[in-house]
Amino acid sequence: MKTIIEPFKIKSVEPIRFTSEEERRSILAEAHFNPFLVKADDVLIDLLTDSGTSAMSAKQWAGIMEGDESYAGAKSFFRFERTVKELTGMSFVIPTHQGRAAEKILFSIIGGKGKFIPNNTHFDTTRANVEFSGAEAVDFMTEEGRHPEVEADFKGNMDIAALESFIRDKGAANIPACFITVTNNSGGGQPVSMANIRDTKAMLSRYGIPLFLDACRFAENAYFIKLREPGYADRSPKEIAQEMFSYADGVTMSAKKDAIVNMGGFLALNDESIAAQARTLLIITEGFPTYGGLAGRDLEAIAQGLEEVLDEHYLKYRIRSVAYLGDKLTAAGVPILRPPGGHAVYIDAKRFLPHVPPNEYPGQSVVCDLYVRGGIRSVEIGSVMFGKYATDGSLISPPLELVRLAIPRRVYTQSHIDYVVEVVIDSFKHRERLRGYAITFEAPALRHFTAHFRRLS
Ligand code: F0G
């Protein structure tokens, strides 16, 4: 059979509140044309993020009841620790309330002024945590990763040659760790190949620099390796994930993605001295080492989710359903970043709205139109999120202007996705009517969350 079905039945449902286009027009204006400021109840299909928005399984909910809430030494911690150790091979496992808390703790220890942290592409909170420590965050995306229209298997890969010349230039002593983000979220949810992880590790070893994986979407990355990299077709997603982790010295993880839970994260690593310092910071900012920032029930749900996410039926459905959205849009001529990513489809707003220049935020214009037209909430990943100002006040734009349609795990069915396809195609048909935006208010950091906009006439 050709049809790939959702590998689950639905036991509990949440109603969607329907709104009219007219209502949404005024809701958006009240939210200053920033969908982050729209109430979730006013959204029909919420594709803002795949983070913390997953549907948990019956077994995960059962784990919630099983959770051991003892302050110290809870049995839920030991189940969580066992699962993470078995998967990652790391010696020390430190639970945190979400991914950025693990980042904050790690960079407080290894970061600081004069240090550099390379990454294939930093996610925004990772970059913010590196920079907050005083260190500099540097991206090393490969050339093919920079071109949305190029079809390639592993556009998330690290540019190893560029990274090595950077290390020679800055000195290995100033580079306390190098990161690879799997899949590469800011680069379009694109996977990193096993060969690239292995070769990056081999090169870093010559300089004595540890490799960390930002492993939020490790299972999706593992499944892409299975599908696309020679030699992996017959290996299980778990074996592939274990091999990925075998090249790493440490892991930061937001469990809100590939552990299929609503809250949680961890730091896992092999260096005993960093682990000891991290535990001290953990006690100050998160909690005692056997619960960190989480309740016992959360640890149970994460342990269960880490097992479920590696199920091959689940991953086949997951990767295929995102590709289904991307391929339908491509077939209708809508420009997207190709190929579709693991957790999201990214519309290429530069080609969608060639008449709106980057300093009028074409991505924001598409985001606003999808909301008004169909109640779909998406997020701009372009000049709003990453734009900086030159000394003369002009905008310095990032290379890509994207709109991310992130798909929550196990939440929406094929008909929801068909509806999204219809709305995006309709928006594309009317693209000439879309106008740019100007920012009327912005915070000094991570401005996209709270910015206010005005529509240009
Ligand atoms: N690293 C990556 C690659 C991420 O995508 C995220 C979160 C984090 C770290 C931080 O994890 O949210 O648990 O603190 N990404 C979400 C997103 C928010 O929408 O892509 P967190």
Boltz pocket constraint, residues with backbone or C-beta under 6 A from the ligand:
constraints:
  - pocket:
      binder: B
      contacts: [[A, 48], [A, 49], [A, 50], [A, 51], [A, 97], [A, 98], [A, 99], [A, 100], [A, 101], [A, 123], [A, 125], [A, 126], [A, 181], [A, 182], [A, 183], [A, 185], [A, 214], [A, 216], [A, 253], [A, 254], [A, 255], [A, 256], [A, 264], [A, 265]]
      max_distance: 6.0
